[in-house]
Amino acid sequence: MRLLAVGLLSTALFAQTAIRLADVRKIYIEKMPNNLDQHLRSSILKTFRDRVTIVLEKSLADAILSESPLGAHSTKATVNLTDKNGNVVLWSGTAGDRDEKFLWLKHGGEQKVADRLANQLKDAMEH
């Protein structure tokens, strides 16, 4: 009986700390190659306006945005938004530039990718 009570208590505590994608208001963005993190900051702020804030300290965040490595020669970027503890993936998105062959060489390629990812995130949060 005691083991069952402990199990129910831990389940209740997890339910209280779990966050839904729609409830995310503060995002911490980890450092990413080719300054993609900086482009994502700009795109997310522009796309979400006052709905989402970018925080500079992980401890203040509801969720963490990080890159998921696709390989050294990939022309796309994949990012994951996880809960603040990094235990649950709330959302994952992949985007590339239409001219994928020269994505990282082309001026503005990173910003286009960041804009597409921010729009994908917004669509996911609204549905």
Disulfide bonds with the S-S distance in Angstrom:
none
